[in-house]
Amino acid sequence: MPVGGKQTYRFGSFELDTQCGQLRRDGVGLKLQGQPVQILEVLLETPGELVTREQLRDRLWSSDTFVDFDHSLNTAIKRLRQALGDEADTPRYIETLPRRGYRFIGELCPETIPNVNTEPVKEDIVSKVAATMADAAIDAASNSLRHRRIVWWITATIAVLLLSAAAVYWLTKPMPLPRIVASHALTKTRFRKLWGQNLLPTDGVNLYFQEKELSNVKSVNLAGGETSEVQIPWKQALLRDISSGGSGLLFSVYDANSKDFDAWIQPLPPGSARLIVKNARYPVLTPDGRHVIFVRNLDKKVYQVDIDGTQERELVTFPDVSGLAISPDGQQIRVAVAHTASIWQSGSDGLDPHRIFTEHKESVAQGNWSPDGKHYFFQSWDGDRFNLWVASEARWWFGAKTRFRQLTVGPLGYGTPTVSKDGRHLYAVGVEPHGELSVYDQREQRYVPYLKGLSACFVDFSRDGQWIAYVSYPEGTLWRSRIDGSQRRQLTVPPLAAANPRWSPDGTQIAFMDFSGGNRQLLRYKSTIYLVSADGGGPRLLVGGERNAGEPSWSADGMSIAYGSSGSSGPEDREIRIVDLATKTSGKLSGSEGLWAPKWSPDGKYLWARRGLFPMKAYLFTVATQQWKELSTLPVSWPSWSRDSKALYVAQSDGIVRVAIPGGQVEKVAPLPDFPTTAFFFDRWGDGWFGITPDGRPITTRDTGIEEIYAFDLEY
């Protein structure tokens, strides 16, 4: 057995390095992490022997983890087989013993790698050298005063060397990074926690969070137990922070009149809420409680205002902001930038804005400091789920690099890390995603399962109404089937991350978006458009390049595709373009500056597009006149054309409506669902999607995943 119990297993062209948890093929590392790697290690420990499903559950899942074990295990085995190029029916490596478990049947050539610590212990070496030199000096100087003086000088020199070595060692000794040693579920409600842009503020006794809907604020004791409701006066408010003494909660409240967010303080225990500043997104309190830091101006400029709403001033400009935090000493501002999946920071005075954590290889999202400011806990996306990481915050005069440690590796995804007041515990939302395809039943006046509750999203129907294309959830792979679910065929595999598939008018091809950019990181995405045959085969890249391309929409004759093109300089850096499929040339649609998400009517006479978010404006392009006109200033999303091109179905704040074309008259056809919705890629922001069946019924994906808040014990 090698030192440390770690080992490299080799079989075929593969090798598994259990020291770093990496599977390699012909020496090249594969993008496989978490459960699949852990399962492979367990199977390789006893080659040729049965490993039961119960043994895998006990080894990989803790007893207090709430998870669909069968689904998670089957998914992990499927991903493992994909990486190995193995087949369940004709296995070369992993054999399934039905209803019992699995065993490794390949030819294994184990080779151990000793886990030897090669870092020299400076103090021990110096001590040994010093002892040897001292003994020699004492022997040589024992018979004379001169020798005694030599001994004194040697001893003094050795003492100086020892002190210098100790000083260098302690100055260069890396700060210990914490690791998780235990965990348990803090809540057990199973309801979705609203954590996409929220924090989990704590006063040291209770943890505060939102659940199910924006008006539902809860608290739970850090020791666990039942949750309690916190009364707030708003229906649309995002919980952002808590005062240092726990006397009030800071909210970002949506104002329907201004179509923007304002910063408010809600006292604890609940009393009269107080407005701090208008037009303020992502507000956080400074550690001394005297100021509020917030964002405005298209989420680019950071401002500071006194707690009484006076003395407002601009601090710094960032490329984009999707989350904001300030260090415990009040000296640093740190923001998450979603479209580049990066973290930026500046001084609290706004000086020296720059990107950090550039050496971290995965996408990064928002995080929080430890109370002493020595560590920063953050989310990182590995292509399948969010994991929790920690980074050292120590800096020395000789410029030591930031060190990172991954804290969680499945089976759940985790987000919104918050550290306890003593720094010994970490709290985060754990997510096991799953969905249920649902359609509105007009007779029953409610949403009911569709296609037996298939876990899928982004459903599109062929023009003849006989076929559907959809994206599996949460895997993000494109499929097609008959409208009854038969004749299913998978059309894409990772790393492609599919969304918004669109059937060609003749039903032979499907255009879709890919968010992966080839790396499956998804937050550092570069969206492109692919075409794939409805009968299968390799997808073909249609539109790529430096700019993002998305929301493909077919012309009536199937000879061209309209799509949205966007750059990196903000919402105004957008336009609608049309690509000719015969010549593969693309041109801008006149007057489409700042517009996005085109939808071509089935008869080809109109093109719908939108501009902005707060407020969102809808525009209609008439092909015959080549003119745009503003159709609506109402907040609309997920538009779908009726089969006869006489109306658009869109989701609004109070329901699904039918907008007459070209007149714009609005008719409500269904309420919004009373359950949370979800969709691949958009679920990290708590968003879902909507579509329309050929007979005009709204369709969406019910979020049936499990979300709980977990407490982790940290050891340094």
Residue pairs with C-beta under 8 A, 6 or more apart in sequence:
1 112
2 112
2 113
2 114
2 115
3 114
3 115
3 116
4 19
4 114
4 115
5 115
6 18
6 19
6 112
6 113
6 115
7 18
7 110
7 111
7 112
7 113
8 15
8 16
8 17
8 18
8 19
8 110
8 111
8 112
8 113
9 15
9 16
9 18
9 41
9 44
9 108
9 110
9 111
10 108
10 109
10 110
10 111
11 44
11 93
11 104
11 106
11 107
11 108
11 109
12 92
12 93
12 106
12 107
13 25
13 26
14 23
14 24
14 25
14 84
15 23
15 24
16 22
16 23
16 24
16 37
16 40
16 41
16 44
17 23
17 24
17 113
18 41
19 113
19 115
21 33
21 37
21 38
21 409
22 29
22 30
22 37
23 29
23 30
23 32
23 37
23 40
23 83
24 30
30 83
31 383
31 495
31 520
32 79
32 80
32 83
33 382
33 384
33 409
33 410
34 76
34 382
34 384
34 385
34 409
34 410
34 411
35 60
35 72
35 73
35 76
35 410
35 411
36 76
36 77
36 79
36 80
36 83
37 80
38 59
38 60
38 409
39 56
39 60
39 73
39 76
39 77
39 80
39 102
40 80
42 51
42 55
42 56
42 59
43 51
43 94
43 102
43 103
43 104
44 104
44 108
44 110
46 103
46 104
47 103
47 104
47 105
47 106
47 108
48 103
48 104
48 105
49 103
50 97
50 100
50 101
50 102
50 103
51 101
51 102
51 103
52 100
52 101
53 73
53 100
53 101
53 102
54 101
55 101
56 73
56 101
56 102
57 69
57 73
60 411
61 67
61 69
61 72
61 411
62 183
64 183
64 184
64 185
65 185
65 411
65 412
66 185
66 188
66 190
66 432
66 706
66 708
67 411
67 412
67 432
67 706
68 432
68 434
68 706
71 434
72 411
72 432
75 475
76 411
77 94
77 96
77 102
80 86
80 94
81 87
81 88
81 91
81 94
82 493
82 494
84 92
84 93
84 94
86 92
86 93
86 94
88 96
91 105
92 105
92 106
93 104
93 105
93 106
94 102
94 103
94 104
94 105
95 102
95 103
95 104
95 105
96 102
97 103
122 165
122 168
122 169
123 162
123 165
123 166
123 169
126 161
126 162
126 165
127 162
130 158
130 161
130 162
133 154
133 158
134 151
134 154
134 155
134 158
137 150
137 151
137 154
137 155
138 151
140 147
140 150
141 147
141 148
141 149
141 150
141 151
171 396
172 398
172 400
174 392
174 400
174 403
175 374
175 392
175 394
175 403
176 716
177 375
177 390
177 392
177 403
177 404
177 405
177 716
178 375
178 390
178 405
178 407
178 714
178 715
178 716
179 405
179 407
179 714
179 715
180 407
180 408
180 426
180 712
180 713
180 714
180 715
181 713
181 714
181 715
182 712
182 713
183 710
183 711
183 712
183 713
184 224
184 710
184 711
185 430
185 708
185 709
185 710
185 711
186 207
186 220
186 222
186 224
186 427
186 708
186 709
186 710
186 711
187 193
187 220
187 227
187 708
187 709
188 708
189 211
189 227
189 708
190 706
190 707
190 708
191 211
191 212
191 707
192 211
192 212
192 676
192 686
192 703
192 705
192 707
193 209
193 210
193 211
193 429
193 707
193 708
193 709
194 209
194 210
194 211
194 212
194 213
194 214
194 238
194 239
194 686
195 209
195 415
195 416
195 429
195 686
195 707
196 415
196 684
196 685
196 686
196 687
197 238
197 282
197 322
197 323
197 366
197 685
198 209
198 210
198 238
198 239
198 240
198 416
199 239
199 240
199 241
199 368
199 416
199 418
200 207
200 208
200 209
200 416
200 418
200 427
200 428
200 429
200 709
201 207
201 208
201 239
201 240
201 241
201 242
201 249
201 418
202 208
202 222
202 242
202 418
202 420
202 421
202 427
203 242
203 245
203 246
203 268
204 222
204 246
204 420
204 421
205 221
205 222
205 246
206 219
206 220
206 221
206 222
207 219
207 220
207 221
207 222
207 418
207 427
207 709
208 217
208 218
208 219
208 230
208 239
208 242
208 249
209 217
209 218
209 219
209 220
209 239
209 429
209 709
210 216
210 217
210 218
210 238
210 239
211 218
211 227
212 676
214 234
214 235
214 236
214 237
214 238
215 232
215 234
215 235
215 236
215 237
216 229
217 229
217 230
217 231
217 232
217 239
217 249
218 227
218 228
218 229
218 230
219 227
219 228
219 230
220 226
220 227
220 228
220 709
222 420
222 425
222 427
222 711
224 711
230 249
230 266
230 268
230 270
231 270
232 251
232 266
232 270
232 273
233 266
233 273
234 251
234 253
234 254
234 264
236 253
236 254
237 251
237 252
237 253
237 254
237 264
238 251
238 252
238 253
238 261
239 249
239 250
239 251
240 250
240 251
240 252
240 282
240 283
240 284
241 249
241 250
241 283
241 284
241 285
242 248
242 249
242 250
242 285
243 249
243 250
243 265
243 285
243 289
244 285
244 287
244 288
244 289
245 289
246 268
247 267
247 268
248 265
248 266
248 267
248 268
249 265
249 266
249 268
250 263
250 264
250 265
250 266
250 283
250 284
250 285
250 292
251 263
251 264
251 265
251 266
251 273
252 261
252 262
252 263
252 280
252 281
252 282
252 283
253 261
253 262
253 263
253 264
254 260
254 261
255 261
255 262
255 278
258 278
258 279
259 614
259 615
259 635
260 278
260 279
260 281
260 614
261 279
261 280
261 281
262 275
262 276
262 277
262 278
262 279
262 280
263 275
263 276
263 277
263 280
263 283
263 292
263 294
264 273
264 274
264 275
264 276
265 273
265 274
265 276
265 307
266 273
267 273
267 274
275 309
276 283
276 292
276 305
276 307
276 308
276 309
277 283
277 292
277 294
277 305
277 309
277 312
279 296
280 292
280 294
280 295
280 296
280 303
280 305
281 294
281 295
281 296
281 299
281 321
282 294
282 295
282 299
282 321
282 322
282 323
282 324
283 292
283 293
283 294
283 324
284 292
284 293
284 294
284 324
284 325
284 326
285 291
285 292
285 293
285 307
286 292
286 293
286 304
286 326
286 330
286 348
287 326
287 327
287 328
287 329
287 330
288 330
289 307
290 306
290 307
291 304
291 305
291 306
291 307
292 304
292 305
292 306
292 307
293 302
293 303
293 304
293 315
293 324
293 326
293 333
294 302
294 303
294 305
294 324
295 301
295 302
295 303
295 321
295 324
295 335
296 303
298 570
298 571
299 320
299 321
299 322
300 317
300 318
300 319
300 320
300 321
300 570
301 314
301 316
301 317
301 318
302 314
302 315
302 316
302 317
302 318
302 321
302 324
302 333
302 335
302 346
302 350
303 312
303 313
303 314
303 315
304 312
304 313
304 315
305 311
305 312
305 313
306 312
314 350
315 333
315 346
315 348
315 349
315 350
316 333
316 346
316 350
316 351
316 353
317 353
318 335
318 337
318 344
318 346
318 353
319 337
319 339
319 340
319 344
319 568
320 337
320 338
320 339
320 340
320 570
321 335
321 336
321 337
322 335
322 336
322 337
322 338
322 365
322 366
323 335
323 336
323 365
323 366
324 333
324 334
324 335
324 336
325 333
325 334
325 335
325 366
325 367
325 368
325 369
326 332
326 333
326 334
326 348
327 333
327 334
327 348
327 369
327 373
328 369
328 370
328 371
328 372
328 373
329 373
330 348
331 347
331 348
332 345
332 346
332 347
332 348
333 345
333 346
333 347
333 348
333 350
334 343
334 344
334 345
334 356
334 367
334 376
335 343
335 344
335 345
336 342
336 343
336 364
336 365
336 366
336 367
337 343
337 344
338 365
338 523
339 568
340 524
340 568
341 363
341 364
341 365
341 381
341 521
341 523
341 524
341 525
342 355
342 357
342 358
342 364
342 524
343 355
343 356
343 357
343 364
343 366
343 367
343 378
344 353
344 354
344 355
344 356
345 353
345 354
345 356
346 352
346 353
346 354
356 402
357 364
357 391
357 402
357 404
359 401
359 402
359 404
360 380
360 389
360 391
360 404
362 380
362 381
362 382
362 521
363 380
363 381
363 521
363 522
363 523
363 524
364 378
364 379
364 380
364 381
364 389
364 523
365 378
365 379
365 380
365 381
365 386
365 415
365 523
366 378
366 379
366 416
367 376
367 377
367 378
367 379
367 417
368 376
368 377
368 378
368 417
368 418
368 419
369 375
369 376
369 377
369 393
369 419
370 376
370 377
370 419
370 423
371 419
371 420
371 421
371 422
371 423
372 423
373 393
374 392
374 393
374 394
375 390
375 391
375 392
375 393
375 419
375 423
376 390
376 391
376 393
377 388
377 389
377 390
377 407
377 417
377 419
377 426
378 388
378 389
378 390
378 391
378 417
379 386
379 387
379 388
379 389
379 414
379 415
379 416
379 417
380 386
380 387
380 388
380 389
380 406
381 387
381 521
381 522
381 523
382 521
383 494
383 495
383 519
383 520
383 521
383 522
384 410
384 413
384 520
385 410
385 412
385 413
385 414
385 431
386 413
386 414
386 415
386 431
386 684
387 406
387 407
387 408
387 409
387 410
387 413
387 414
388 406
388 407
388 408
388 414
388 417
388 426
388 428
388 712
389 404
389 405
389 406
389 407
390 404
390 405
390 407
391 402
391 403
391 404
392 402
392 403
392 404
393 402
394 400
407 426
407 712
408 414
411 432
412 430
412 431
412 432
412 710
413 430
413 431
413 432
413 433
414 428
414 429
414 430
414 431
414 710
415 428
415 429
415 431
415 684
416 428
416 429
417 426
417 427
417 428
418 426
418 427
418 428
419 425
419 426
419 427
420 426
420 427
423 714
424 713
424 714
425 711
425 712
425 713
425 714
426 711
426 712
426 714
427 709
427 710
427 711
427 712
428 709
428 710
428 712
429 707
429 708
429 709
429 710
430 707
430 708
430 709
430 710
431 705
431 706
431 707
432 705
432 706
432 707
433 473
433 474
433 678
433 683
433 705
434 455
434 473
434 474
434 704
434 705
434 706
435 455
435 456
435 457
435 473
435 474
435 678
435 679
435 701
435 702
435 703
435 704
435 705
436 449
436 453
436 454
436 455
436 701
436 702
436 704
437 449
437 450
437 451
437 453
437 454
437 455
437 456
437 457
437 459
437 470
437 699
437 701
437 702
438 447
438 448
438 449
438 450
438 453
438 673
438 699
438 700
438 701
438 702
439 447
439 448
439 449
439 450
439 693
439 697
439 698
439 699
440 446
440 447
440 448
440 656
440 670
440 697
440 698
440 699
441 447
441 448
441 697
442 670
442 697
447 673
447 675
447 698
447 700
447 702
450 699
451 484
451 485
452 485
454 470
454 485
455 472
455 473
455 474
455 701
455 704
456 470
456 471
456 472
456 473
456 479
456 701
457 470
457 471
457 473
457 678
457 679
457 680
457 688
457 689
457 701
458 470
458 471
458 498
458 499
458 500
458 501
458 679
458 680
458 689
458 691
459 468
459 469
459 470
459 691
459 699
460 468
460 469
460 470
460 500
460 501
460 502
460 503
460 510
460 691
461 467
461 468
461 483
461 503
461 693
461 694
462 468
462 469
462 503
462 507
463 503
463 505
463 506
463 507
463 602
464 507
465 483
465 694
466 482
466 483
466 507
467 480
467 481
467 482
467 483
467 503
467 507
467 534
468 480
468 481
468 482
468 483
469 478
469 479
469 480
469 491
469 501
469 502
469 503
469 510
469 512
469 534
470 478
470 479
470 480
470 481
470 501
471 477
471 478
471 479
471 498
471 499
471 501
471 680
472 479
472 680
473 678
473 679
473 680
473 701
474 680
474 683
475 494
475 680
476 494
476 496
476 497
476 498
476 499
476 515
476 680
476 681
477 490
477 491
477 492
477 493
477 494
477 496
477 498
478 490
478 491
478 492
478 496
478 498
478 501
478 510
478 512
478 532
479 488
479 489
479 490
479 491
480 488
480 489
480 491
480 510
480 534
481 487
481 488
481 489
489 535
489 536
491 510
491 532
491 534
491 536
491 539
492 498
492 512
492 530
492 532
492 539
494 516
494 520
495 516
495 518
495 519
495 520
496 514
496 516
496 530
496 539
497 514
497 515
497 516
497 520
497 522
497 525
497 680
497 681
498 512
498 513
498 514
498 680
499 512
499 513
499 514
499 515
499 679
499 680
499 681
500 512
500 513
500 550
500 551
500 552
501 510
501 511
501 512
502 510
502 511
502 512
502 552
502 553
502 554
503 509
503 510
503 534
503 554
504 510
504 511
504 554
504 558
505 554
505 556
505 557
505 558
505 602
506 558
507 534
508 533
508 534
509 531
509 532
509 533
509 534
510 531
510 532
510 533
510 534
511 529
511 530
511 531
511 542
511 552
511 554
511 561
512 529
512 530
512 532
512 539
512 552
513 527
513 528
513 529
513 530
513 549
513 550
513 551
513 552
514 527
514 528
514 529
514 530
514 539
515 522
515 525
515 527
515 681
516 522
516 525
517 524
517 525
517 526
517 527
517 528
522 681
523 684
526 544
526 548
527 548
527 549
527 550
528 541
528 542
528 543
528 544
528 548
528 549
529 541
529 542
529 543
529 544
529 549
529 550
529 552
529 561
529 563
530 539
530 540
530 541
530 542
531 539
531 540
531 542
532 538
532 539
532 540
542 552
542 561
542 579
542 584
543 549
543 563
543 579
543 586
546 567
547 565
547 566
547 567
548 564
548 565
548 566
548 567
549 563
549 564
549 565
549 577
550 563
550 564
550 566
550 597
551 563
551 564
551 596
551 597
551 598
551 599
552 561
552 562
552 563
553 561
553 562
553 563
553 598
553 599
553 600
553 607
554 560
554 561
554 600
555 561
555 562
555 578
555 600
555 604
556 600
556 601
556 602
556 603
556 604
557 604
558 581
559 580
559 581
559 582
560 578
560 579
560 580
560 581
561 578
561 579
561 581
562 576
562 577
562 578
562 589
562 598
562 600
562 607
563 576
563 577
563 578
563 579
563 598
564 574
564 575
564 576
564 577
564 595
564 596
564 597
564 598
564 609
565 574
565 575
565 576
565 577
565 588
566 573
566 574
566 575
566 596
567 573
567 574
571 594
571 611
571 612
571 613
572 593
572 594
574 593
574 594
574 595
574 596
575 588
575 589
575 592
575 593
575 594
575 595
576 588
576 589
576 592
576 595
576 596
576 598
576 607
576 609
576 621
577 586
577 587
577 588
577 589
577 592
578 586
578 587
578 589
579 585
579 586
580 586
589 598
589 607
589 621
590 626
591 621
591 627
591 628
592 609
592 621
592 628
594 611
594 612
595 609
595 610
595 611
595 619
596 609
596 610
596 611
597 609
597 610
597 639
598 607
598 608
598 609
599 607
599 608
599 609
599 639
599 640
599 641
599 648
600 606
600 607
600 641
601 607
601 608
601 641
601 645
601 661
602 641
602 643
602 644
602 645
603 644
603 645
604 623
605 622
605 623
605 624
605 645
606 620
606 621
606 622
606 623
606 645
606 661
606 662
607 620
607 621
607 623
608 618
608 619
608 620
608 621
608 631
608 639
608 641
608 648
609 618
609 619
609 621
610 616
610 617
610 618
610 619
610 636
610 639
611 617
611 619
615 633
615 635
616 633
616 634
616 635
616 636
616 637
617 630
617 632
617 633
618 630
618 631
618 632
618 633
618 634
618 636
618 639
618 650
619 628
619 629
619 630
619 631
620 628
620 629
620 631
620 661
620 662
621 627
621 628
622 629
622 662
631 659
631 664
632 659
632 664
632 666
634 652
634 666
635 652
635 653
636 650
636 651
636 652
636 659
637 650
637 651
637 690
638 650
638 651
638 689
638 690
638 691
639 648
639 649
639 650
640 648
640 649
640 650
640 690
640 691
640 692
641 647
641 648
641 649
642 648
642 649
642 658
642 692
642 696
643 694
645 661
646 660
646 661
647 658
647 659
647 660
647 661
648 658
648 659
648 661
649 656
649 657
649 658
649 659
649 669
649 690
649 692
649 696
649 698
650 656
650 657
650 659
651 672
651 690
654 668
654 671
654 672
655 668
655 669
655 670
655 671
655 672
656 668
656 669
656 670
656 671
656 672
656 690
656 698
657 666
657 667
657 668
657 669
658 666
658 667
658 668
658 669
658 696
659 665
659 666
659 667
660 666
660 667
669 696
669 698
670 697
670 698
673 700
673 702
675 702
675 703
676 686
676 688
676 702
676 703
677 687
677 688
677 689
677 690
677 700
677 701
677 702
677 703
678 687
678 688
678 701
678 702
678 703
678 705
679 687
679 688
679 689
679 701
682 688
682 689
683 703
688 700
688 701
688 703
689 700
689 701
690 698
690 699
690 700
691 698
691 699
691 700
692 698
692 699
693 699
